[in-house]
Amino acid sequence: MNFDRVSEKLNILADAAKYDVSCSSSGGNRKNTNKGLGDSKASGICHTYTEDGRCVSLLKILLTNHCIYDCAFCVSRKSNDVQRAAFTVEEVVDLTINFYRRNYIEGLFLSSGIFKNADFTMERLVRIAKKLRLEHNFNGYIHLKTIPGASEELLTEAGLYADRMSINLEMPTEEGLKLVAPDKSHEDVKKPLDFVNHKMIQFKDEKKLIKSVPKFVPAGQSTQMVIGATPENDFQIMTTANQYYKDYSLKRVYYSGFIPINHNDQLLPSIGTQPPLLRENRLYQTDWLMRFYQFDVHEILNESNPHLDTDIDPKLSFALRNLDQFPIDINTADYHQILRIPGIGVKSAKKIIAARRFGKIRTYQLKSLGIAYNRARYFMRCEDDQYQRFELMPTQIKNKILSNSQSKYLKNNPNQLQLFV
């Protein structure tokens, strides 16, 4: 192996891969057998995130940044004047094994530009995963990108060796996608997502009858949308995400704030424009509400309210717009009602339900359970706190909460806010 040339390729193709954020390794549970390398079950995959939310715990590279497409938002577009490179199958395998042995990584995230055609590219991605699993007995986490247009036979084989597969939706709407990538279509994404989803169901059903049936994409599928490159509002973005969660049982939808990378492109924000990181964070918070708090997307966003607030999180925004649903009695409400109180998260709600078995809950007990009481007090009622907020308007409550906040609603927006509780 020419180490200087491989190092040069690694610099190019790791840098080109950084724009894809859908590399979470949660959900992998592959066991280490026969004294192989790696184990994504015993200790889990260790995650390290940069301040803008990118995962750095995996070897995250492109197989190549050569591409037959000319998507305006992509650094690897064929008309872009960038240095090109391509790994061989053996080079990716060797890099993964050597980095793992040095404890640099816990697994592999492998994507690629599309060169020649979809099957030509997908076949090489599959060969890499197959070599790692069968020849090197590698049991670490592997995330493979699905190449739009690849054959069902290749997708099936990929699913036998990958822990997670993903295919990027790119833009939230078909209209937005056509604006910046006229050669692509959402139908090209839906077809493989649907095929892999049905295969996952099929393999699980067969596993109930035949123990020797292998795992198929055990960590599920995910997708990514680029935010801020095209004019979709937050309602359109989250409606699309909600539909894909329902139709294809996705594990995650990722939202990537657009980073301007091409000069002289009239279709996109100009170089120097700041990525919409705060908006990206609010979208993740909304996604969290939909997946873990049982909110319907139309409760948070709708045609008359298509944009998320930038100064408060979507859960608080919902509560302020729906004061008629509050206050909620902490001692009588069910779990899902308690989850709707701003300042109370999943863990705190479960603690409240458990604590109620021993008597009525009072203010001092709530504070010890870890809730954000200064926020929650406007929307709940407990045994000794009959707080009267009926004379306060939503804007007054909002101002009181913001004035008492020290870290979560800073006047100077940080690059990345934390998820609410």
KERO-466925 format. One record per residue (C-alpha): residue in three letters; x, y, z. Coordinates in Angstrom, 3 decimals. Last residue first. Layout:
<site resn="ALA" x="X" y="Y" z="Z"/>
...
This chain:
<site resn="VAL" x="-36.137" y="18.445" z="28.824"/>
<site resn="PHE" x="-35.046" y="20.615" z="25.928"/>
<site resn="LEU" x="-32.404" y="19.480" z="23.445"/>
<site resn="GLN" x="-29.188" y="21.409" z="23.782"/>
<site resn="LEU" x="-28.394" y="24.450" z="21.681"/>
<site resn="GLN" x="-25.828" y="24.499" z="18.896"/>
<site resn="ASN" x="-23.837" y="27.393" z="17.526"/>
<site resn="PRO" x="-24.750" y="29.598" z="20.455"/>
<site resn="ASN" x="-27.398" y="32.313" z="20.055"/>
<site resn="ASN" x="-26.529" y="35.532" z="21.847"/>
<site resn="LYS" x="-29.641" y="36.301" z="23.889"/>
<site resn="LEU" x="-29.280" y="32.915" z="25.533"/>
<site resn="TYR" x="-32.350" y="30.740" z="25.821"/>
<site resn="LYS" x="-31.032" y="27.545" z="27.379"/>
<site resn="SER" x="-28.327" y="28.906" z="29.608"/>
<site resn="GLN" x="-29.485" y="31.483" z="32.123"/>
<site resn="SER" x="-33.252" y="31.635" z="31.854"/>
<site resn="ASN" x="-35.136" y="33.778" z="34.349"/>
<site resn="SER" x="-35.860" y="36.604" z="31.888"/>
<site resn="LEU" x="-36.871" y="34.072" z="29.252"/>
<site resn="ILE" x="-39.473" y="32.489" z="31.505"/>
<site resn="LYS" x="-40.945" y="35.827" z="32.549"/>
<site resn="ASN" x="-41.002" y="37.042" z="28.954"/>
<site resn="LYS" x="-42.837" y="33.923" z="27.783"/>
<site resn="ILE" x="-45.391" y="34.178" z="30.568"/>
<site resn="GLN" x="-46.034" y="37.815" z="29.657"/>
<site resn="THR" x="-46.320" y="37.009" z="25.955"/>
<site resn="PRO" x="-48.845" y="34.254" z="26.713"/>
<site resn="MET" x="-51.022" y="36.688" z="28.731"/>
<site resn="LEU" x="-51.030" y="36.556" z="32.505"/>
<site resn="GLU" x="-54.224" y="37.027" z="34.540"/>
<site resn="PHE" x="-54.902" y="33.309" z="34.569"/>
<site resn="ARG" x="-51.499" y="32.519" z="36.004"/>
<site resn="GLN" x="-52.662" y="31.473" z="39.447"/>
<site resn="TYR" x="-50.324" y="28.978" z="41.060"/>
<site resn="GLN" x="-52.211" y="26.484" z="43.225"/>
<site resn="ASP" x="-48.958" y="25.103" z="44.607"/>
<site resn="ASP" x="-49.415" y="22.811" z="47.588"/>
<site resn="GLU" x="-50.751" y="19.633" z="45.947"/>
<site resn="CYS" x="-49.534" y="20.275" z="42.395"/>
<site resn="ARG" x="-50.810" y="22.321" z="39.455"/>
<site resn="MET" x="-49.127" y="22.701" z="36.088"/>
<site resn="PHE" x="-48.517" y="25.105" z="33.203"/>
<site resn="TYR" x="-46.985" y="28.237" z="34.709"/>
<site resn="ARG" x="-44.977" y="26.219" z="37.253"/>
<site resn="ALA" x="-43.242" y="24.226" z="34.480"/>
<site resn="ARG" x="-40.851" y="27.004" z="33.500"/>
<site resn="ASN" x="-39.475" y="27.939" z="36.902"/>
<site resn="TYR" x="-39.764" y="24.267" z="37.873"/>
<site resn="ALA" x="-37.350" y="22.896" z="35.297"/>
<site resn="ILE" x="-37.896" y="19.293" z="36.465"/>
<site resn="GLY" x="-35.194" y="17.309" z="38.246"/>
<site resn="LEU" x="-37.182" y="15.134" z="40.622"/>
<site resn="SER" x="-35.975" y="17.192" z="43.612"/>
<site resn="LYS" x="-37.902" y="20.215" z="42.323"/>
<site resn="LEU" x="-41.078" y="18.158" z="42.094"/>
<site resn="GLN" x="-40.664" y="16.957" z="45.678"/>
<site resn="TYR" x="-40.304" y="20.511" z="46.985"/>
<site resn="THR" x="-43.498" y="21.492" z="45.146"/>
<site resn="ARG" x="-45.724" y="18.739" z="46.481"/>
<site resn="ILE" x="-46.729" y="15.335" z="45.156"/>
<site resn="LYS" x="-49.711" y="13.555" z="46.664"/>
<site resn="GLY" x="-48.994" y="10.141" z="48.083"/>
<site resn="PHE" x="-46.751" y="7.086" z="47.812"/>
<site resn="ARG" x="-47.957" y="5.820" z="44.440"/>
<site resn="ARG" x="-47.515" y="9.330" z="43.073"/>
<site resn="ALA" x="-43.740" y="8.887" z="43.113"/>
<site resn="ALA" x="-43.781" y="6.406" z="40.205"/>
<site resn="ILE" x="-45.831" y="8.696" z="37.962"/>
<site resn="ILE" x="-43.590" y="11.644" z="38.858"/>
<site resn="LYS" x="-40.433" y="9.622" z="38.180"/>
<site resn="LYS" x="-41.778" y="8.640" z="34.763"/>
<site resn="ALA" x="-42.491" y="12.285" z="33.944"/>
<site resn="SER" x="-38.984" y="13.270" z="35.080"/>
<site resn="LYS" x="-37.371" y="10.697" z="32.786"/>
<site resn="VAL" x="-39.451" y="11.754" z="29.769"/>
<site resn="GLY" x="-38.981" y="15.459" z="30.251"/>
<site resn="ILE" x="-40.765" y="18.120" z="32.278"/>
<site resn="GLY" x="-39.861" y="21.775" z="31.727"/>
<site resn="PRO" x="-42.809" y="22.519" z="29.487"/>
<site resn="ILE" x="-45.811" y="20.374" z="30.477"/>
<site resn="ARG" x="-46.812" y="18.111" z="27.614"/>
<site resn="LEU" x="-45.124" y="15.075" z="29.143"/>
<site resn="ILE" x="-47.559" y="15.304" z="32.068"/>
<site resn="GLN" x="-50.450" y="14.710" z="29.681"/>
<site resn="HIS" x="-48.739" y="11.641" z="28.247"/>
<site resn="TYR" x="-48.150" y="10.141" z="31.703"/>
<site resn="ASP" x="-51.710" y="10.559" z="32.941"/>
<site resn="ALA" x="-52.924" y="13.569" z="34.892"/>
<site resn="THR" x="-54.108" y="13.176" z="38.502"/>
<site resn="ASN" x="-51.279" y="14.360" z="40.753"/>
<site resn="ILE" x="-49.528" y="16.694" z="38.306"/>
<site resn="ASP" x="-52.737" y="18.566" z="37.602"/>
<site resn="ILE" x="-52.304" y="20.151" z="34.179"/>
<site resn="PRO" x="-52.700" y="23.920" z="33.947"/>
<site resn="PHE" x="-53.308" y="24.047" z="31.039"/>
<site resn="GLN" x="-55.164" y="22.927" z="27.899"/>
<site resn="ASP" x="-56.718" y="26.415" z="27.451"/>
<site resn="LEU" x="-53.171" y="27.793" z="27.360"/>
<site resn="ASN" x="-52.776" y="26.387" z="23.858"/>
<site resn="ARG" x="-50.521" y="28.845" z="22.031"/>
<site resn="LEU" x="-48.248" y="29.221" z="25.071"/>
<site resn="ALA" x="-48.081" y="25.444" z="25.496"/>
<site resn="PHE" x="-47.142" y="24.858" z="21.869"/>
<site resn="SER" x="-44.346" y="27.446" z="22.048"/>
<site resn="LEU" x="-43.027" y="25.800" z="25.202"/>
<site resn="LYS" x="-42.814" y="22.482" z="23.385"/>
<site resn="PRO" x="-41.380" y="24.108" z="20.269"/>
<site resn="ASP" x="-38.364" y="25.618" z="22.093"/>
<site resn="ILE" x="-38.162" y="29.353" z="22.663"/>
<site resn="ASP" x="-36.210" y="32.164" z="20.994"/>
<site resn="THR" x="-36.237" y="30.857" z="17.420"/>
<site resn="ASP" x="-39.930" y="30.101" z="17.174"/>
<site resn="LEU" x="-40.774" y="27.431" z="14.611"/>
<site resn="HIS" x="-42.371" y="28.504" z="11.341"/>
<site resn="PRO" x="-45.545" y="27.305" z="9.590"/>
<site resn="ASN" x="-48.153" y="28.689" z="12.055"/>
<site resn="SER" x="-51.260" y="29.281" z="9.906"/>
<site resn="GLU" x="-50.411" y="26.312" z="7.698"/>
<site resn="ASN" x="-49.597" y="24.103" z="10.668"/>
<site resn="LEU" x="-46.831" y="23.415" z="13.164"/>
<site resn="ILE" x="-46.660" y="22.005" z="16.685"/>
<site resn="GLU" x="-50.070" y="20.395" z="16.960"/>
<site resn="HIS" x="-50.009" y="19.498" z="13.281"/>
<site resn="VAL" x="-46.857" y="17.402" z="13.803"/>
<site resn="ASP" x="-48.706" y="15.224" z="16.297"/>
<site resn="PHE" x="-47.074" y="15.093" z="19.693"/>
<site resn="GLN" x="-46.503" y="11.698" z="21.290"/>
<site resn="TYR" x="-43.593" y="12.887" z="23.467"/>
<site resn="PHE" x="-40.889" y="10.519" z="22.215"/>
<site resn="ARG" x="-41.013" y="10.531" z="18.420"/>
<site resn="MET" x="-43.013" y="13.667" z="17.626"/>
<site resn="LEU" x="-41.530" y="15.760" z="20.420"/>
<site resn="TRP" x="-38.009" y="14.648" z="19.474"/>
<site resn="ASP" x="-38.608" y="15.648" z="15.834"/>
<site resn="THR" x="-39.699" y="19.067" z="17.089"/>
<site resn="GLN" x="-36.477" y="19.349" z="19.102"/>
<site resn="TYR" x="-34.473" y="18.272" z="16.049"/>
<site resn="LEU" x="-36.223" y="20.967" z="14.008"/>
<site resn="ARG" x="-35.422" y="23.562" z="16.675"/>
<site resn="ASN" x="-31.744" y="22.558" z="16.507"/>
<site resn="GLU" x="-31.619" y="22.940" z="12.736"/>
<site resn="ARG" x="-33.192" y="26.378" z="13.094"/>
<site resn="LEU" x="-30.438" y="27.335" z="15.522"/>
<site resn="LEU" x="-27.816" y="25.930" z="13.157"/>
<site resn="PRO" x="-29.006" y="27.839" z="10.084"/>
<site resn="PRO" x="-25.564" y="27.805" z="8.408"/>
<site resn="GLN" x="-24.053" y="31.322" z="8.253"/>
<site resn="THR" x="-23.864" y="32.867" z="4.797"/>
<site resn="GLY" x="-20.204" y="33.332" z="3.855"/>
<site resn="ILE" x="-20.594" y="31.702" z="0.462"/>
<site resn="SER" x="-23.913" y="32.734" z="-1.058"/>
<site resn="PRO" x="-27.275" y="31.135" z="-0.342"/>
<site resn="LEU" x="-28.361" y="28.908" z="-3.232"/>
<site resn="LEU" x="-29.891" y="29.161" z="-6.701"/>
<site resn="GLN" x="-27.605" y="31.930" z="-7.967"/>
<site resn="ASP" x="-24.499" y="29.773" z="-7.749"/>
<site resn="ASN" x="-21.402" y="31.884" z="-8.291"/>
<site resn="HIS" x="-19.249" y="30.147" z="-5.690"/>
<site resn="ASN" x="-20.015" y="26.735" z="-4.245"/>
<site resn="ILE" x="-19.780" y="25.572" z="-0.634"/>
<site resn="PRO" x="-22.616" y="27.267" z="1.234"/>
<site resn="ILE" x="-23.342" y="25.177" z="4.370"/>
<site resn="PHE" x="-26.973" y="24.071" z="4.550"/>
<site resn="GLY" x="-28.192" y="23.115" z="8.015"/>
<site resn="SER" x="-28.481" y="19.337" z="8.145"/>
<site resn="TYR" x="-31.638" y="17.762" z="9.533"/>
<site resn="TYR" x="-31.498" y="14.041" z="10.240"/>
<site resn="VAL" x="-34.485" y="11.688" z="10.171"/>
<site resn="ARG" x="-34.039" y="8.710" z="12.428"/>
<site resn="LYS" x="-35.117" y="5.135" z="12.962"/>
<site resn="LEU" x="-37.282" y="5.069" z="9.867"/>
<site resn="SER" x="-40.439" y="2.945" z="9.868"/>
<site resn="TYR" x="-40.871" y="3.435" z="6.086"/>
<site resn="ASP" x="-44.337" y="4.975" z="5.698"/>
<site resn="LYS" x="-44.817" y="6.415" z="9.177"/>
<site resn="TYR" x="-41.360" y="7.894" z="9.731"/>
<site resn="TYR" x="-41.343" y="9.079" z="6.123"/>
<site resn="GLN" x="-44.639" y="10.909" z="6.575"/>
<site resn="ASN" x="-43.494" y="12.604" z="9.769"/>
<site resn="ALA" x="-40.281" y="13.785" z="8.126"/>
<site resn="THR" x="-42.204" y="15.269" z="5.194"/>
<site resn="THR" x="-44.619" y="17.053" z="7.533"/>
<site resn="MET" x="-41.601" y="18.250" z="9.537"/>
<site resn="ILE" x="-39.986" y="19.927" z="6.542"/>
<site resn="GLN" x="-43.225" y="21.381" z="5.150"/>
<site resn="PHE" x="-44.119" y="22.882" z="8.537"/>
<site resn="ASP" x="-40.600" y="24.266" z="8.951"/>
<site resn="ASN" x="-40.825" y="26.267" z="5.716"/>
<site resn="GLU" x="-39.376" y="25.151" z="2.393"/>
<site resn="PRO" x="-37.361" y="27.799" z="0.503"/>
<site resn="THR" x="-34.365" y="25.751" z="-0.701"/>
<site resn="ALA" x="-30.831" y="25.584" z="0.698"/>
<site resn="GLY" x="-31.966" y="26.266" z="4.255"/>
<site resn="ILE" x="-32.189" y="22.722" z="5.562"/>
<site resn="VAL" x="-30.688" y="19.670" z="3.870"/>
<site resn="MET" x="-32.718" y="16.559" z="4.656"/>
<site resn="GLN" x="-31.256" y="13.266" z="5.849"/>
<site resn="THR" x="-32.436" y="9.668" z="5.949"/>
<site resn="SER" x="-32.387" y="6.698" z="8.290"/>
<site resn="GLN" x="-32.830" y="2.942" z="8.142"/>
<site resn="GLY" x="-32.821" y="0.181" z="10.721"/>
<site resn="ALA" x="-30.265" y="-0.861" z="13.337"/>
<site resn="PRO" x="-30.702" y="-4.580" z="12.580"/>
<site resn="VAL" x="-30.215" y="-4.104" z="8.799"/>
<site resn="PHE" x="-31.046" y="-7.796" z="8.165"/>
<site resn="LYS" x="-30.047" y="-10.296" z="10.818"/>
<site resn="PRO" x="-29.492" y="-13.864" z="9.690"/>
<site resn="VAL" x="-32.155" y="-16.623" z="9.727"/>
<site resn="SER" x="-30.688" y="-19.473" z="11.790"/>
<site resn="LYS" x="-33.470" y="-19.338" z="14.383"/>
<site resn="ILE" x="-36.182" y="-20.310" z="11.896"/>
<site resn="LEU" x="-39.813" y="-19.585" z="12.775"/>
<site resn="LYS" x="-39.591" y="-16.244" z="14.580"/>
<site resn="LYS" x="-36.591" y="-15.331" z="12.414"/>
<site resn="GLU" x="-38.801" y="-15.626" z="9.334"/>
<site resn="ASP" x="-41.003" y="-12.804" z="10.602"/>
<site resn="LYS" x="-37.989" y="-10.636" z="11.373"/>
<site resn="PHE" x="-36.509" y="-11.333" z="7.917"/>
<site resn="GLN" x="-39.750" y="-10.343" z="6.191"/>
<site resn="ILE" x="-40.152" y="-7.145" z="8.211"/>
<site resn="MET" x="-36.595" y="-6.091" z="7.364"/>
<site resn="LYS" x="-37.176" y="-6.971" z="3.720"/>
<site resn="HIS" x="-40.291" y="-4.800" z="3.678"/>
<site resn="ASN" x="-38.296" y="-1.854" z="5.029"/>
<site resn="VAL" x="-35.468" y="-2.494" z="2.551"/>
<site resn="PHE" x="-37.875" y="-2.358" z="-0.393"/>
<site resn="ASP" x="-39.736" y="0.709" z="0.883"/>
<site resn="LEU" x="-36.547" y="2.680" z="1.449"/>
<site resn="PRO" x="-35.251" y="1.496" z="-1.941"/>
<site resn="LYS" x="-38.380" y="2.838" z="-3.736"/>
<site resn="LYS" x="-38.833" y="6.011" z="-1.689"/>
<site resn="VAL" x="-35.434" y="7.430" z="-2.562"/>
<site resn="ASP" x="-35.697" y="7.271" z="-6.356"/>
<site resn="GLU" x="-39.292" y="8.481" z="-5.965"/>
<site resn="HIS" x="-37.900" y="11.578" z="-4.286"/>
<site resn="SER" x="-36.403" y="12.513" z="-7.641"/>
<site resn="LYS" x="-32.976" y="13.427" z="-8.972"/>
<site resn="ASP" x="-31.793" y="14.800" z="-12.330"/>
<site resn="PRO" x="-33.148" y="18.296" z="-11.580"/>
<site resn="ALA" x="-30.918" y="18.674" z="-8.505"/>
<site resn="VAL" x="-31.181" y="22.267" z="-7.199"/>
<site resn="LEU" x="-34.727" y="23.276" z="-8.175"/>
<site resn="LYS" x="-35.895" y="19.719" z="-8.715"/>
<site resn="LEU" x="-35.130" y="18.971" z="-5.057"/>
<site resn="GLY" x="-37.097" y="21.965" z="-3.837"/>
<site resn="GLU" x="-40.129" y="20.974" z="-5.867"/>
<site resn="GLU" x="-39.911" y="17.370" z="-4.648"/>
<site resn="THR" x="-39.980" y="18.615" z="-1.080"/>
<site resn="PRO" x="-37.728" y="18.302" z="1.970"/>
<site resn="MET" x="-34.451" y="18.413" z="0.007"/>
<site resn="GLU" x="-31.716" y="15.743" z="0.248"/>
<site resn="LEU" x="-33.832" y="12.604" z="0.777"/>
<site resn="ASN" x="-30.595" y="10.889" z="1.710"/>
<site resn="ILE" x="-30.402" y="7.124" z="1.750"/>
<site resn="SER" x="-29.512" y="5.201" z="4.863"/>
<site resn="MET" x="-28.511" y="1.714" z="5.872"/>
<site resn="ARG" x="-27.749" y="0.497" z="9.372"/>
<site resn="ASP" x="-26.043" y="-2.577" z="10.754"/>
<site resn="ALA" x="-24.644" y="-3.553" z="7.362"/>
<site resn="TYR" x="-23.669" y="-7.092" z="6.318"/>
<site resn="LEU" x="-26.991" y="-8.776" z="5.449"/>
<site resn="GLY" x="-28.592" y="-5.506" z="4.369"/>
<site resn="ALA" x="-25.964" y="-5.000" z="1.690"/>
<site resn="GLU" x="-26.879" y="-8.349" z="0.110"/>
<site resn="THR" x="-30.533" y="-7.365" z="-0.101"/>
<site resn="LEU" x="-29.687" y="-3.959" z="-1.530"/>
<site resn="LEU" x="-27.456" y="-5.589" z="-4.133"/>
<site resn="GLU" x="-30.230" y="-7.958" z="-5.241"/>
<site resn="GLU" x="-32.740" y="-5.101" z="-5.262"/>
<site resn="SER" x="-30.653" y="-3.289" z="-7.847"/>
<site resn="ALA" x="-29.201" y="0.158" z="-7.192"/>
<site resn="GLY" x="-31.226" y="3.133" z="-8.444"/>
<site resn="PRO" x="-30.499" y="5.397" z="-5.506"/>
<site resn="ILE" x="-27.282" y="4.279" z="-3.742"/>
<site resn="THR" x="-27.940" y="3.123" z="-0.189"/>
<site resn="LYS" x="-25.314" y="4.451" z="2.185"/>
<site resn="LEU" x="-23.750" y="1.868" z="4.433"/>
<site resn="HIS" x="-23.372" y="2.043" z="8.218"/>
<site resn="ILE" x="-21.134" y="-0.616" z="9.740"/>
<site resn="TYR" x="-20.740" y="-1.113" z="13.499"/>
<site resn="GLY" x="-18.089" y="-3.493" z="14.747"/>
<site resn="ASN" x="-18.198" y="-7.248" z="14.328"/>
<site resn="PHE" x="-15.237" y="-7.630" z="11.956"/>
<site resn="ASN" x="-14.491" y="-11.288" z="11.176"/>
<site resn="HIS" x="-11.707" y="-10.137" z="8.856"/>
<site resn="GLU" x="-12.644" y="-12.221" z="5.797"/>
<site resn="LEU" x="-16.397" y="-12.556" z="6.366"/>
<site resn="ARG" x="-17.500" y="-9.333" z="8.013"/>
<site resn="LEU" x="-14.918" y="-6.870" z="6.728"/>
<site resn="LYS" x="-14.870" y="-8.427" z="3.276"/>
<site resn="LYS" x="-18.666" y="-8.286" z="3.049"/>
<site resn="ALA" x="-18.815" y="-4.667" z="4.116"/>
<site resn="ILE" x="-16.243" y="-3.683" z="1.492"/>
<site resn="ARG" x="-17.861" y="-5.797" z="-1.218"/>
<site resn="VAL" x="-21.236" y="-4.175" z="-0.505"/>
<site resn="LEU" x="-19.840" y="-0.686" z="-1.017"/>
<site resn="ARG" x="-18.219" y="-1.846" z="-4.226"/>
<site resn="GLU" x="-21.474" y="-3.279" z="-5.604"/>
<site resn="MET" x="-23.274" y="-0.065" z="-4.695"/>
<site resn="THR" x="-21.010" y="1.997" z="-6.950"/>
<site resn="PHE" x="-21.274" y="-0.170" z="-10.063"/>
<site resn="ASP" x="-24.978" y="-0.693" z="-9.364"/>
<site resn="ALA" x="-25.709" y="3.055" z="-9.256"/>
<site resn="ASN" x="-23.821" y="4.005" z="-12.418"/>
<site resn="LYS" x="-20.398" y="5.104" z="-13.720"/>
<site resn="PHE" x="-19.532" y="6.934" z="-10.499"/>
<site resn="ILE" x="-22.053" y="7.847" z="-7.828"/>
<site resn="GLY" x="-20.442" y="9.716" z="-4.962"/>
<site resn="SER" x="-19.979" y="7.525" z="-1.970"/>
<site resn="SER" x="-20.950" y="6.720" z="1.581"/>
<site resn="LEU" x="-19.317" y="4.596" z="4.245"/>
<site resn="PHE" x="-19.715" y="5.043" z="7.993"/>
<site resn="LEU" x="-17.431" y="2.534" z="9.676"/>
<site resn="GLY" x="-17.075" y="1.420" z="13.270"/>
<site resn="GLU" x="-15.717" y="2.076" z="16.745"/>
<site resn="ILE" x="-12.864" y="4.327" z="15.750"/>
<site resn="TYR" x="-9.395" y="5.472" z="16.795"/>
<site resn="ASN" x="-8.746" y="2.436" z="19.009"/>
<site resn="ARG" x="-5.514" y="1.626" z="17.165"/>
<site resn="ARG" x="-6.941" y="-1.738" z="16.165"/>
<site resn="TYR" x="-10.012" y="0.049" z="14.825"/>
<site resn="PHE" x="-7.956" y="2.418" z="12.723"/>
<site resn="ASN" x="-6.021" y="-0.508" z="11.215"/>
<site resn="ILE" x="-9.160" y="-2.554" z="10.471"/>
<site resn="THR" x="-11.059" y="0.343" z="8.915"/>
<site resn="LEU" x="-8.087" y="1.561" z="6.886"/>
<site resn="ASP" x="-7.387" y="-1.931" z="5.554"/>
<site resn="VAL" x="-10.998" y="-2.441" z="4.447"/>
<site resn="VAL" x="-11.143" y="0.982" z="2.810"/>
<site resn="GLU" x="-7.886" y="0.337" z="0.957"/>
<site resn="GLU" x="-8.971" y="-3.121" z="-0.188"/>
<site resn="VAL" x="-12.124" y="-1.804" z="-1.842"/>
<site resn="THR" x="-10.118" y="0.803" z="-3.716"/>
<site resn="PHE" x="-10.445" y="4.379" z="-2.618"/>
<site resn="ALA" x="-11.293" y="7.179" z="-5.029"/>
<site resn="ALA" x="-10.007" y="10.724" z="-5.367"/>
<site resn="ARG" x="-10.950" y="14.085" z="-6.831"/>
<site resn="GLN" x="-9.584" y="17.538" z="-6.023"/>
<site resn="VAL" x="-12.329" y="20.092" z="-6.410"/>
<site resn="ASP" x="-13.510" y="22.274" z="-9.294"/>
<site resn="ASN" x="-17.245" y="21.609" z="-9.085"/>
<site resn="SER" x="-18.954" y="20.581" z="-12.335"/>
<site resn="LYS" x="-19.385" y="16.949" z="-11.254"/>
<site resn="ARG" x="-20.998" y="17.849" z="-7.950"/>
<site resn="SER" x="-18.846" y="16.640" z="-5.040"/>
<site resn="VAL" x="-19.419" y="19.751" z="-2.903"/>
<site resn="CYS" x="-23.155" y="19.201" z="-3.187"/>
<site resn="PHE" x="-25.801" y="21.953" z="-3.111"/>
<site resn="ALA" x="-26.056" y="22.469" z="-6.894"/>
<site resn="CYS" x="-26.464" y="18.770" z="-7.649"/>
<site resn="ASP" x="-24.422" y="17.933" z="-10.765"/>
<site resn="TYR" x="-24.659" y="14.149" z="-10.901"/>
<site resn="ILE" x="-22.151" y="11.678" z="-12.391"/>
<site resn="CYS" x="-20.044" y="11.759" z="-9.250"/>
<site resn="HIS" x="-16.369" y="11.405" z="-8.340"/>
<site resn="ASN" x="-16.063" y="11.968" z="-4.614"/>
<site resn="THR" x="-15.118" y="8.349" z="-3.989"/>
<site resn="LEU" x="-15.569" y="5.672" z="-1.328"/>
<site resn="LEU" x="-16.662" y="8.526" z="0.890"/>
<site resn="ILE" x="-15.479" y="8.593" z="4.466"/>
<site resn="LYS" x="-16.559" y="8.488" z="8.094"/>
<site resn="LEU" x="-14.425" y="6.256" z="10.269"/>
<site resn="LEU" x="-16.837" y="6.411" z="13.171"/>
<site resn="SER" x="-16.642" y="8.288" z="16.454"/>
<site resn="VAL" x="-16.790" y="11.764" z="14.949"/>
<site resn="CYS" x="-20.536" y="12.422" z="14.970"/>
<site resn="ARG" x="-21.499" y="15.891" z="13.804"/>
<site resn="GLY" x="-23.705" y="17.919" z="16.156"/>
<site resn="ASP" x="-22.515" y="21.465" z="15.464"/>
<site resn="GLU" x="-20.352" y="21.522" z="18.597"/>
<site resn="THR" x="-18.553" y="18.349" z="17.506"/>
<site resn="TYR" x="-19.940" y="15.067" z="18.685"/>
<site resn="THR" x="-18.153" y="12.032" z="20.109"/>
<site resn="HIS" x="-20.071" y="8.804" z="20.284"/>
<site resn="CYS" x="-18.863" y="5.518" z="21.734"/>
<site resn="ILE" x="-20.577" y="2.543" z="20.152"/>
<site resn="GLY" x="-21.896" y="0.020" z="22.602"/>
<site resn="SER" x="-19.906" y="-1.756" z="25.298"/>
<site resn="ALA" x="-20.954" y="-5.339" z="24.686"/>
<site resn="LYS" x="-23.135" y="-4.777" z="21.642"/>
<site resn="SER" x="-21.113" y="-3.099" z="18.883"/>
<site resn="ASP" x="-18.246" y="-5.558" z="19.235"/>
<site resn="GLY" x="-14.985" y="-5.255" z="17.384"/>
<site resn="LEU" x="-12.660" y="-7.815" z="15.839"/>
<site resn="GLY" x="-13.406" y="-11.528" z="15.935"/>
<site resn="LYS" x="-12.817" y="-14.017" z="18.727"/>
<site resn="ASN" x="-15.323" y="-16.523" z="17.308"/>
<site resn="THR" x="-18.292" y="-14.239" z="17.921"/>
<site resn="ASN" x="-18.613" y="-10.550" z="18.766"/>
<site resn="LYS" x="-22.262" y="-9.609" z="18.950"/>
<site resn="ARG" x="-24.041" y="-7.116" z="16.665"/>
<site resn="ASN" x="-26.332" y="-4.837" z="18.647"/>
<site resn="GLY" x="-26.488" y="-1.600" z="16.627"/>
<site resn="GLY" x="-29.315" y="0.757" z="17.517"/>
<site resn="SER" x="-27.364" y="3.953" z="17.939"/>
<site resn="SER" x="-24.625" y="4.440" z="15.372"/>
<site resn="SER" x="-25.525" y="7.958" z="14.339"/>
<site resn="CYS" x="-24.078" y="8.758" z="10.930"/>
<site resn="SER" x="-26.784" y="10.841" z="9.300"/>
<site resn="VAL" x="-24.735" y="14.039" z="9.356"/>
<site resn="ASP" x="-23.512" y="14.018" z="5.741"/>
<site resn="TYR" x="-21.563" y="17.208" z="5.115"/>
<site resn="LYS" x="-18.402" y="15.719" z="6.650"/>
<site resn="ALA" x="-18.015" y="13.162" z="3.853"/>
<site resn="ALA" x="-16.041" y="15.460" z="1.517"/>
<site resn="ASP" x="-13.449" y="16.071" z="4.237"/>
<site resn="ALA" x="-13.046" y="12.333" z="4.834"/>
<site resn="LEU" x="-12.654" y="11.827" z="1.085"/>
<site resn="ILE" x="-9.925" y="14.389" z="0.531"/>
<site resn="ASN" x="-7.848" y="13.768" z="3.646"/>
<site resn="LEU" x="-8.208" y="10.000" z="3.255"/>
<site resn="LYS" x="-7.124" y="10.145" z="-0.375"/>
<site resn="GLU" x="-3.945" y="11.977" z="0.615"/>
<site resn="SER" x="-3.265" y="9.447" z="3.359"/>
<site resn="VAL" x="-3.790" y="6.617" z="0.863"/>
<site resn="ARG" x="-1.296" y="8.259" z="-1.506"/>
<site resn="ASP" x="1.310" y="8.695" z="1.211"/>
<site resn="PHE" x="0.724" y="5.165" z="2.489"/>
<site resn="ASN" x="1.261" y="3.485" z="-0.881"/>
<site resn="MET" x="0.000" y="0.000" z="0.000"/>
